[in-house]
Amino acid sequence: MFVVPKSAGGRPWFLGSLAAVALASAGAGAWIVHAIAPETQAAVAKPRLPKRPPVEVVEALPQLKARLDYLGERKQFMGAILVAKGDQVLFRQVYGKANYENDQPLQLDTRFRLASVSKQFTAAAILKLQDEGKLTVNDPVCQWIEACPDAWKPLRIHHLLSHTSGIPDLMAQSEWGRIRVTPRTPQELTETSARYGLQFEPGTKIRYDNAAYNLAAEIVAKASGKPFETYLNDAILKPLGLKDTGSDAHADAQGLAMGYANFPGGLAAQPIANVSVVYGAGALYSTLDDMLVWNQALHKGHVLSDAAYAQMIADHAPEGTPKERGRAHRAYGYGIYVNSLGEQVTPAFDDKQIYHTGSWAGFRNLVLYQPDADVTVVVLSNNYHQRDLVFMLSQQAMAEALGRDFPTGLNR
């Protein structure tokens, strides 16, 4: 039985009766994929996305408002928060400045770097191409990557998306110090990764891997016949009306907040983003409301077929994956996780949340979706060192939107 969350905007927990299913085998994690024919999927009408709500301040969650007013007055939080139930916004507000050097305040539509929240877009692009019949996640990586090293012959696209490839992450590569600050082309990134052997047999372990998502983006380009950013825009962003979402991996974007970090000398700008080195893993930017539309579209069937979505949110962690900090491991989907994050705060709550974090170049983000109640929470901060605060605010926002007790402390 292929297990997925109980509901996601009306989708069932169990999709075992679908015409397309993915079954993970034991050991190396080989996959059998039966894709729905594109003409069949085209015949299935999808409801239109609801009209976007007006971009205005909303503060209908009194406990969250009080908490954020307190933090904002003391300059302890900088960033933007949106909470919505369905397409009804319950909270939307910003705190602090987009650029302190220019005395530029944050606006409700300020663009933030998403960092690793970008991975779900890359995963969705792969699955979209699968829906189009142009590839499957069971394809060998070497089918799509030129000059593919022998060590990569066992790799499938599935391994890239599930962090089970064994390819060393960018930050584990000996050249990382130079890579971090030097603009790179996709080909250069692939050539660098190809110099290293695998850290483990594909499918046997989980190890977070930005390099694998860069390879996934290169496969998107090869299979679509378009640059990764062009396919993403044409197939996903533009149809959804995500005009404030995009990549600046190879072109400068306008209207982005400056990222910051806390140092002994005070708040310091982090102007060197160089997202070219994470073009498939963390190069996107977006806004609060674009992320609301994205969550609604992704989790309600406007982006992927039911079969592809089921693959995206399934737990692909190999059997025997150890617990994380004494707790059951999060479910490793494609570009997203599923976990009861509320168990990490007090008072705790156990609602399953679909989510991903992001941190890069002075930004710290968390985007959540609770499928049973159709609740979206978006927390975007332009301060890298606000990890715990971003997490706490996300859970306070989720708890109040769900009618749970308002958390007052961390338990992790």
VEXDREN-2710 file (C-alpha; in Angstrom, 1 decimal):
% VEXDREN-2710
k/r/px/py/pz
1/MET/0.0/0.0/0.0
2/PHE/1.4/3.4/-1.0
3/VAL/0.9/5.7/2.1
4/VAL/0.3/9.4/1.8
5/PRO/-1.1/12.0/4.2
6/LYS/-4.8/11.7/5.0
7/SER/-5.8/14.6/2.9
8/ALA/-4.3/17.5/1.1
9/GLY/-7.0/19.9/0.2
10/GLY/-9.4/17.0/-0.4
11/ARG/-6.9/14.3/-1.6
12/PRO/-7.1/10.9/0.1
13/TRP/-4.6/9.4/2.4
14/PHE/-4.3/6.2/0.4
15/LEU/-3.8/6.3/-3.3
16/GLY/-3.3/2.6/-3.8
17/SER/-6.1/2.4/-6.4
18/LEU/-4.6/5.1/-8.7
19/ALA/-3.6/4.1/-12.2
20/ALA/0.0/5.1/-11.4
21/VAL/1.8/4.1/-8.2
22/ALA/5.4/4.0/-7.1
23/LEU/6.7/1.1/-5.1
24/ALA/10.0/1.3/-3.3
25/SER/11.9/-2.0/-3.1
26/ALA/14.2/-2.9/-0.3
27/GLY/17.9/-2.3/-0.3
28/ALA/19.2/0.1/-3.0
29/GLY/15.7/1.7/-3.4
30/ALA/15.0/0.7/-7.0
31/TRP/11.7/2.0/-8.3
32/ILE/8.9/0.7/-10.5
33/VAL/6.9/3.6/-12.1
34/HIS/3.8/3.3/-14.3
35/ALA/3.0/6.8/-15.5
36/ILE/-0.4/7.9/-16.4
37/ALA/-0.6/8.7/-20.1
38/PRO/-0.4/12.5/-20.8
39/GLU/-3.6/12.4/-22.9
40/THR/-5.5/10.7/-20.0
41/GLN/-4.3/13.4/-17.5
42/ALA/-5.2/16.2/-19.9
43/ALA/-8.8/14.9/-19.9
44/VAL/-9.0/15.2/-16.1
45/ALA/-10.3/18.7/-15.5
46/LYS/-8.8/20.6/-12.6
47/PRO/-10.8/23.3/-10.8
48/ARG/-9.5/26.8/-11.2
49/LEU/-7.4/28.3/-8.5
50/PRO/-9.3/30.7/-6.3
51/LYS/-8.9/34.4/-6.9
52/ARG/-5.9/35.8/-5.1
53/PRO/-6.8/37.8/-1.9
54/PRO/-5.9/41.5/-1.8
55/VAL/-2.4/42.1/-0.5
56/GLU/-3.2/44.0/2.7
57/VAL/-2.4/43.8/6.4
58/VAL/-4.5/41.1/8.2
59/GLU/-4.1/40.5/11.9
60/ALA/-7.0/38.1/12.8
61/LEU/-4.9/35.8/15.0
62/PRO/-4.7/37.8/18.3
63/GLN/-2.1/35.6/20.1
64/LEU/0.3/35.6/17.2
65/LYS/-0.2/39.4/16.8
66/ALA/0.6/40.0/20.4
67/ARG/3.7/37.9/20.2
68/LEU/4.9/39.6/17.0
69/ASP/4.1/43.1/18.2
70/TYR/6.3/42.3/21.3
71/LEU/9.2/41.0/19.1
72/GLY/8.8/43.8/16.6
73/GLU/8.9/46.6/19.1
74/ARG/12.2/45.2/20.5
75/LYS/13.6/44.5/17.0
76/GLN/13.9/40.8/17.9
77/PHE/12.3/39.6/14.6
78/MET/12.8/40.8/11.1
79/GLY/10.8/39.3/8.3
80/ALA/7.3/38.5/7.0
81/ILE/4.6/36.1/8.1
82/LEU/1.4/34.9/6.4
83/VAL/-1.2/32.5/7.7
84/ALA/-4.2/31.3/5.7
85/LYS/-6.9/28.7/5.9
86/GLY/-7.7/27.8/2.4
87/ASP/-7.5/31.1/0.5
88/GLN/-8.7/33.1/3.5
89/VAL/-5.8/35.0/4.9
90/LEU/-5.8/35.1/8.7
91/PHE/-2.6/37.0/9.2
92/ARG/-0.2/38.9/6.9
93/GLN/2.4/41.4/8.3
94/VAL/6.0/42.4/8.0
95/TYR/8.6/43.5/10.6
96/GLY/11.8/45.3/10.2
97/LYS/13.5/46.5/7.0
98/ALA/14.4/45.1/3.6
99/ASN/17.6/47.1/3.6
100/TYR/18.9/48.8/6.7
101/GLU/21.7/50.6/4.9
102/ASN/19.2/52.3/2.6
103/ASP/16.5/52.7/5.4
104/GLN/14.1/50.7/3.2
105/PRO/11.2/49.1/5.2
106/LEU/9.9/45.6/4.3
107/GLN/6.7/45.6/2.3
108/LEU/3.9/43.0/2.2
109/ASP/5.1/42.1/-1.4
110/THR/8.9/42.2/-0.7
111/ARG/10.8/39.4/-2.4
112/PHE/12.8/37.1/-0.2
113/ARG/15.3/34.5/-1.2
114/LEU/13.7/31.1/-0.6
115/ALA/17.0/29.1/-0.2
116/SER/16.2/25.4/0.1
117/VAL/12.5/26.0/0.0
118/SER/13.3/26.1/-3.8
119/LYS/13.9/22.3/-3.8
120/GLN/10.2/21.6/-4.0
121/PHE/10.0/23.5/-7.3
122/THR/12.8/21.5/-8.7
123/ALA/11.2/18.3/-7.6
124/ALA/7.8/19.4/-9.1
125/ALA/9.5/20.2/-12.4
126/ILE/10.9/16.7/-12.6
127/LEU/7.5/15.2/-11.7
128/LYS/5.8/17.5/-14.2
129/LEU/8.1/16.2/-16.9
130/GLN/7.2/12.7/-15.8
131/ASP/3.5/13.6/-16.2
132/GLU/4.3/14.8/-19.7
133/GLY/5.8/11.5/-20.5
134/LYS/9.3/12.9/-21.0
135/LEU/11.1/11.0/-18.2
136/THR/10.4/8.9/-15.1
137/VAL/12.0/9.1/-11.7
138/ASN/13.3/5.6/-12.3
139/ASP/15.5/6.8/-15.2
140/PRO/19.2/6.3/-14.8
141/VAL/20.9/9.6/-14.1
142/CYS/23.5/8.7/-16.7
143/GLN/20.7/8.7/-19.3
144/TRP/20.5/12.4/-19.0
145/ILE/24.0/13.6/-17.8
146/GLU/26.8/13.7/-20.4
147/ALA/30.2/12.4/-19.5
148/CYS/28.6/10.5/-16.6
149/PRO/31.2/8.9/-14.3
150/ASP/31.1/5.1/-13.7
151/ALA/30.3/5.7/-10.0
152/TRP/26.9/7.2/-11.0
153/LYS/25.7/4.3/-13.1
154/PRO/23.5/2.9/-10.3
155/LEU/21.9/6.3/-9.7
156/ARG/18.3/7.0/-10.6
157/ILE/16.6/10.4/-10.6
158/HIS/14.6/9.1/-7.5
159/HIS/17.9/9.0/-5.6
160/LEU/18.6/12.7/-6.4
161/LEU/15.2/13.9/-5.2
162/SER/15.2/11.8/-2.0
163/HIS/18.7/12.7/-0.8
164/THR/19.7/9.0/-1.1
165/SER/22.2/9.3/-4.0
166/GLY/25.5/9.2/-2.0
167/ILE/26.9/12.1/-4.1
168/PRO/28.8/14.4/-1.7
169/ASP/27.0/17.6/-0.9
170/LEU/28.5/20.9/-2.2
171/MET/29.6/21.7/1.4
172/ALA/31.3/18.4/1.7
173/GLN/33.4/18.9/-1.3
174/SER/37.0/20.0/-0.8
175/GLU/36.6/22.9/-3.2
176/TRP/33.6/24.3/-1.3
177/GLY/35.4/27.5/-0.1
178/ARG/36.1/28.5/-3.6
179/ILE/32.8/27.3/-5.0
180/ARG/30.8/29.3/-2.5
181/VAL/32.0/32.6/-3.8
182/THR/32.6/31.9/-7.5
183/PRO/29.9/32.0/-10.1
184/ARG/29.5/28.6/-11.8
185/THR/27.7/27.2/-14.7
186/PRO/25.5/24.1/-14.4
187/GLN/28.1/22.2/-16.4
188/GLU/30.9/23.3/-14.1
189/LEU/29.0/22.2/-11.0
190/THR/28.3/18.8/-12.6
191/GLU/32.0/18.3/-13.5
192/THR/33.1/19.2/-10.0
193/SER/30.6/16.7/-8.4
194/ALA/31.7/14.0/-10.9
195/ARG/35.3/14.1/-9.5
196/TYR/34.1/12.5/-6.2
197/GLY/33.1/9.0/-5.4
198/LEU/29.8/8.1/-3.8
199/GLN/29.7/8.3/0.0
200/PHE/27.4/5.2/0.2
201/GLU/25.5/2.8/-2.0
202/PRO/22.5/4.7/-3.5
203/GLY/19.3/4.1/-1.7
204/THR/20.8/2.9/1.5
205/LYS/21.2/6.1/3.5
206/ILE/19.8/9.6/3.7
207/ARG/22.2/12.5/3.5
208/TYR/21.0/16.0/2.6
209/ASP/22.4/16.9/-0.8
210/ASN/22.3/20.3/-2.6
211/ALA/24.6/18.8/-5.4
212/ALA/21.9/16.2/-6.2
213/TYR/19.3/18.9/-6.7
214/ASN/21.6/20.8/-9.1
215/LEU/21.9/17.6/-11.1
216/ALA/18.1/17.3/-11.0
217/ALA/17.8/20.8/-12.5
218/GLU/20.2/19.9/-15.3
219/ILE/18.1/16.8/-16.1
220/VAL/15.0/19.2/-16.3
221/ALA/16.9/21.2/-18.9
222/LYS/17.9/18.1/-20.9
223/ALA/14.5/16.5/-20.8
224/SER/12.6/19.7/-21.6
225/GLY/15.0/21.1/-24.2
226/LYS/14.9/24.5/-22.3
227/PRO/17.1/26.1/-19.6
228/PHE/15.9/25.0/-16.2
229/GLU/14.7/28.4/-15.3
230/THR/12.8/28.8/-18.6
231/TYR/11.0/25.4/-18.2
232/LEU/10.1/26.2/-14.6
233/ASN/8.7/29.6/-15.6
234/ASP/6.8/28.2/-18.6
235/ALA/5.4/25.0/-17.1
236/ILE/4.8/26.1/-13.5
237/LEU/5.3/29.7/-12.5
238/LYS/3.6/31.5/-15.3
239/PRO/0.5/29.3/-15.4
240/LEU/0.0/29.8/-11.7
241/GLY/0.4/33.6/-12.0
242/LEU/3.5/33.6/-9.7
243/LYS/4.9/36.9/-11.1
244/ASP/7.1/37.6/-8.0
245/THR/8.7/34.1/-8.0
246/GLY/11.8/33.3/-10.0
247/SER/15.5/32.5/-10.1
248/ASP/18.4/34.9/-10.2
249/ALA/21.0/32.2/-10.5
250/HIS/22.2/33.6/-13.9
251/ALA/20.5/37.0/-14.0
252/ASP/20.0/39.8/-11.4
253/ALA/16.5/40.1/-9.9
254/GLN/15.0/43.3/-8.7
255/GLY/13.2/44.1/-5.4
256/LEU/14.9/41.5/-3.2
257/ALA/15.4/42.1/0.5
258/MET/19.0/42.2/1.7
259/GLY/20.0/39.2/3.8
260/TYR/21.6/39.8/7.2
261/ALA/23.4/37.9/10.0
262/ASN/24.0/38.7/13.7
263/PHE/27.7/39.2/14.5
264/PRO/29.4/40.5/17.7
265/GLY/29.7/43.9/16.1
266/GLY/25.9/44.0/15.2
267/LEU/23.7/43.2/12.3
268/ALA/25.7/42.7/9.1
269/ALA/24.5/42.7/5.5
270/GLN/25.2/39.5/3.5
271/PRO/25.3/40.9/-0.1
272/ILE/27.2/38.0/-1.8
273/ALA/24.4/35.4/-2.5
274/ASN/26.0/33.7/-5.6
275/VAL/23.0/31.4/-6.0
276/SER/24.5/30.2/-9.3
277/VAL/26.1/27.4/-7.2
278/VAL/22.7/26.2/-5.9
279/TYR/20.7/26.9/-9.1
280/GLY/18.6/23.8/-8.7
281/ALA/18.8/23.6/-4.9
282/GLY/18.2/27.1/-3.6
283/ALA/18.2/29.9/-6.1
284/LEU/14.5/31.0/-6.1
285/TYR/13.0/34.1/-4.6
286/SER/9.3/34.7/-3.8
287/THR/6.8/36.7/-1.7
288/LEU/4.3/35.8/1.0
289/ASP/1.4/35.7/-1.4
290/ASP/3.1/33.9/-4.2
291/MET/4.0/31.2/-1.7
292/LEU/0.3/31.0/-0.6
293/VAL/-0.7/30.5/-4.2
294/TRP/2.0/27.9/-4.6
295/ASN/0.9/25.9/-1.5
296/GLN/-2.7/25.9/-2.6
297/ALA/-1.8/24.9/-6.2
298/LEU/0.7/22.2/-5.3
299/HIS/-1.4/20.5/-2.6
300/LYS/-4.7/20.8/-4.4
301/GLY/-3.9/19.2/-7.7
302/HIS/-3.1/22.2/-9.9
303/VAL/0.5/21.3/-10.6
304/LEU/0.9/17.5/-10.6
305/SER/-1.2/14.4/-11.3
306/ASP/-2.4/12.6/-8.2
307/ALA/0.2/9.9/-8.8
308/ALA/3.1/12.3/-9.1
309/TYR/1.9/14.2/-6.0
310/ALA/1.7/10.9/-4.1
311/GLN/5.3/10.3/-5.0
312/MET/6.3/13.8/-3.9
313/ILE/5.0/13.5/-0.4
314/ALA/5.8/9.8/0.3
315/ASP/8.4/8.8/2.7
316/HIS/11.5/7.7/0.7
317/ALA/13.8/7.2/3.7
318/PRO/15.5/3.8/3.5
319/GLU/14.4/1.1/5.9
320/GLY/16.3/1.4/9.1
321/THR/16.9/5.1/8.9
322/PRO/17.8/6.1/12.5
323/LYS/15.6/8.4/14.7
324/GLU/16.4/12.1/14.7
325/ARG/17.3/13.4/18.1
326/GLY/15.4/10.6/19.7
327/ARG/12.2/11.2/17.7
328/ALA/10.9/9.3/14.7
329/HIS/12.5/10.6/11.5
330/ARG/10.7/13.0/9.3
331/ALA/9.2/11.6/6.1
332/TYR/11.6/12.4/3.3
333/GLY/9.6/13.4/0.2
334/TYR/10.8/14.9/-3.0
335/GLY/11.8/18.5/-2.0
336/ILE/9.5/18.4/1.0
337/TYR/9.2/16.7/4.4
338/VAL/6.2/15.5/6.4
339/ASN/6.4/15.5/10.2
340/SER/4.5/16.4/13.4
341/LEU/6.5/19.6/14.0
342/GLY/4.2/20.6/16.8
343/GLU/5.7/17.9/19.0
344/GLN/8.9/20.1/19.2
345/VAL/7.1/22.9/21.1
346/THR/5.2/23.1/24.4
347/PRO/2.4/22.7/24.8
348/ALA/2.7/20.2/22.0
349/PHE/0.3/19.3/19.2
350/ASP/0.6/16.4/16.8
351/ASP/-1.0/17.5/13.5
352/LYS/1.1/16.4/10.5
353/GLN/2.7/19.2/8.5
354/ILE/4.2/19.2/5.0
355/TYR/7.1/21.6/5.0
356/HIS/10.6/22.7/4.0
357/THR/13.1/25.0/5.6
358/GLY/15.6/27.4/3.8
359/SER/18.8/29.2/4.8
360/TRP/21.2/31.0/2.5
361/ALA/23.0/34.3/2.2
362/GLY/21.3/35.9/5.2
363/PHE/17.9/34.4/5.0
364/ARG/16.0/31.9/7.2
365/ASN/12.6/30.5/6.0
366/LEU/10.0/27.9/6.8
367/VAL/6.9/27.2/4.6
368/LEU/4.3/24.8/6.0
369/TYR/1.0/23.2/5.0
370/GLN/-1.4/21.3/7.2
371/PRO/-3.6/19.2/4.8
372/ASP/-6.5/18.2/7.1
373/ALA/-7.4/21.8/7.9
374/ASP/-6.0/23.3/4.7
375/VAL/-3.7/25.7/6.6
376/THR/-0.7/27.5/5.1
377/VAL/2.0/29.2/7.1
378/VAL/4.8/31.1/5.5
379/VAL/7.6/32.6/7.6
380/LEU/10.3/34.5/5.6
381/SER/13.1/36.2/7.5
382/ASN/16.1/38.1/6.2
383/ASN/18.2/37.3/9.2
384/TYR/20.1/34.0/8.9
385/HIS/20.5/33.7/12.7
386/GLN/16.8/33.5/13.5
387/ARG/16.4/29.8/13.0
388/ASP/14.8/28.9/16.3
389/LEU/12.6/32.0/16.3
390/VAL/11.4/31.3/12.8
391/PHE/10.5/27.7/13.8
392/MET/8.8/28.9/17.0
393/LEU/6.7/31.5/15.2
394/SER/5.7/29.0/12.5
395/GLN/4.4/26.6/15.2
396/GLN/2.6/29.4/17.1
397/ALA/1.0/30.5/13.9
398/MET/0.0/26.9/13.0
399/ALA/-1.3/26.1/16.4
400/GLU/-3.5/29.2/16.6
401/ALA/-4.9/28.7/13.1
402/LEU/-5.8/25.1/14.1
403/GLY/-7.3/26.1/17.4
404/ARG/-4.6/24.3/19.4
405/ASP/-3.1/25.7/22.6
406/PHE/-0.6/28.5/21.8
407/PRO/3.0/27.3/22.3
408/THR/5.2/29.1/24.7
409/GLY/8.5/27.1/24.5
410/LEU/10.7/24.9/22.4
411/ASN/11.1/21.2/23.1
412/ARG/14.0/20.1/20.9
END
